[in-house]
Amino acid sequence: MSGEAAEDRDAELIRRSAEGDRLAFGELVSLHQAAVFRFARSIARTDADAEDALQETFLSAWRSAGSFRGEATVRTWFLTIARNAVLRLHRRRVDEPERMEPLQELGVAAGWGDPETLALQSESRQVIARALDELSVDDREIVVLRDLEGLSGEEVSNILGIGLAAMKTRLHRARLRLAAKVRTAYESA
């Protein structure tokens, strides 16, 4: 199904959900729960936290289906709710980075290579998965949303509640950190 057809289907299902149609909402959950869980798990501390956030996401979405304004896709809306649910579990301010590293140091650690190219050329998905797990929550969430879930920069910015330029900077730094971790893993192997 094309992206536009999927968005139209989602819009119709959310409209029906807002009218109390549980079957329509159940279909939305079936369509999006895997992506919502993947994202929640990428930023949650534990699988249990991710599961709690998943349940909270869909409970909250069901309660507020009537407030969905259609300014973003239903999927983006769900991912935003999931992010907020995980952040509530962690009780951390959204705009508070865990730590800042100078861009110069990140580039050197990454070998000044293109992080996307390094990731694509890697031979082991396990190395990348471990490296991704070692990233901070902030880095993991932006890499997962942009690179794994394939959301646009604008959609990621909306979910994270930051401007597009800030999103691009965070994404670049996160990709460099990921590349550094992948490179270190291969060098120590």
Stockholm file with secondary structure:
# STOCKHOLM 1.0

chainA/1-189         MSGEAAEDRDAELIRRSAEGDRLAFGELVSLHQAAVFRFARSIARTDADAEDALQETFLSAWRSAGSFRGEATVRTWFLTIARNAVLRLHRRRVDEPERMEPLQELGVAAGWGDPETLALQSESRQVIARALDELSVDDREIVVLRDLEGLSGEEVSNILGIGLAAMKTRLHRARLRLAAKVRTAYESA
#=GR chainA/1-189 SS CCHHHHHHHHHHHHHHHHTTCHHHHHHHHHHHHHHHHHHHHHHSSSHHHHHHHHHHHHHHHHHTGGGCCSSSCHHHHHHHHHHHHHHHHHTCCTTCCSCCCCHHHHHHHTTTCCHHHHHHHCSCHHHHHHHHHHSCHHHHHHHIIIIISCCCHHHHHHHHTSCHHHHHHHHHHHHHHHHHHHHHHHHHC
#=GC SS_cons         CCHHHHHHHHHHHHHHHHTTCHHHHHHHHHHHHHHHHHHHHHHSSSHHHHHHHHHHHHHHHHHTGGGCCSSSCHHHHHHHHHHHHHHHHHTCCTTCCSCCCCHHHHHHHTTTCCHHHHHHHCSCHHHHHHHHHHSCHHHHHHHIIIIISCCCHHHHHHHHTSCHHHHHHHHHHHHHHHHHHHHHHHHHC
//
